[in-house]
Amino acid sequence: MKVLLLVPKRYGFHHTFKEMFTYMGGEIHTIDYHHLVKGWQDQINTQAFRLPDKWRLKWESYYFERINKFYIEEYNRLKPDLVLSTTAN
């Protein structure tokens, strides 16, 4: 069974899920978008709520489209049987 974890590696339950599915004989793939995003982009996104709506919406469109495109490409490449995802909050 191929398992795709869309979970930041810094989250404690990432390791729990990884160990659990490895014990069950699963092939585990973890995708953490933080390696895709540069530090300055993450900082802008953290403060984007302060921008005027016009700029904030353009920024969010660029930022989240890039991350989602990466996720879709990886999903299509790996073709997992099971996908687990968390929110970024």
C-alpha positions as CSV (number, residue, x, y, z in Angstrom):
1,M,0.0,0.0,0.0
2,K,1.4,3.4,-1.0
3,V,0.6,6.1,1.6
4,L,1.1,9.8,0.8
5,L,1.4,12.1,3.8
6,L,0.8,15.8,3.1
7,V,2.0,16.7,6.6
8,P,4.8,19.0,7.7
9,K,7.6,16.8,9.1
10,R,7.9,19.0,12.1
11,Y,4.4,17.8,13.4
12,G,4.7,15.1,16.0
13,F,1.9,13.0,14.5
14,H,3.8,12.8,11.2
15,H,6.2,10.4,12.9
16,T,3.3,8.5,14.4
17,F,1.6,8.0,11.1
18,K,4.8,7.1,9.4
19,E,5.7,4.5,12.0
20,M,2.2,3.0,12.0
21,F,2.0,2.6,8.2
22,T,5.6,1.3,8.0
23,Y,4.7,-1.3,10.6
24,M,1.7,-2.3,8.5
25,G,4.0,-2.7,5.5
26,G,3.2,0.5,3.7
27,E,5.4,2.4,1.4
28,I,5.4,5.9,2.9
29,H,5.9,9.2,1.0
30,T,5.9,12.5,2.8
31,I,5.5,15.8,1.1
32,D,6.2,18.9,3.0
33,Y,5.7,22.1,1.1
34,H,8.1,24.0,3.3
35,H,11.1,22.8,1.1
36,L,9.3,24.3,-1.9
37,V,8.7,27.7,-0.4
38,K,11.6,30.1,0.2
39,G,12.0,31.8,3.5
40,W,11.0,35.3,2.2
41,Q,7.9,33.8,0.6
42,D,6.8,32.2,3.9
43,Q,7.4,35.5,5.7
44,I,5.3,37.4,3.2
45,N,2.5,34.8,3.4
46,T,2.6,35.1,7.2
47,Q,2.0,38.8,7.0
48,A,-0.2,38.9,3.8
49,F,-3.3,39.5,5.9
50,R,-2.0,43.1,6.5
51,L,-1.9,43.9,2.7
52,P,-4.7,45.6,0.9
53,D,-7.2,43.0,-0.4
54,K,-6.1,43.5,-4.0
55,W,-2.5,42.7,-3.3
56,R,-3.3,40.0,-0.7
57,L,-5.5,38.1,-3.2
58,K,-2.9,38.2,-5.9
59,W,-0.3,37.0,-3.5
60,E,-2.4,34.2,-2.1
61,S,-3.4,33.1,-5.7
62,Y,0.3,32.8,-6.6
63,Y,1.4,31.2,-3.4
64,F,-1.3,28.6,-3.0
65,E,-1.4,27.8,-6.7
66,R,2.3,27.0,-6.6
67,I,1.9,24.7,-3.6
68,N,-1.2,23.0,-5.0
69,K,0.4,22.4,-8.4
70,F,3.3,20.7,-6.6
71,Y,1.0,18.5,-4.6
72,I,-1.0,17.5,-7.7
73,E,2.2,16.7,-9.6
74,E,3.5,14.5,-6.8
75,Y,0.1,12.8,-6.4
76,N,0.1,11.9,-10.1
77,R,3.7,10.7,-10.0
78,L,3.3,8.5,-6.9
79,K,-0.3,7.3,-7.5
80,P,-0.9,6.5,-3.8
81,D,-3.6,4.3,-2.4
82,L,-4.2,6.5,0.7
83,V,-3.6,10.2,1.2
84,L,-3.5,11.9,4.6
85,S,-3.4,15.7,4.8
86,T,-3.4,18.4,7.5
87,T,-4.0,22.1,7.5
88,A,-1.1,24.5,7.8
89,N,-2.3,26.1,11.0
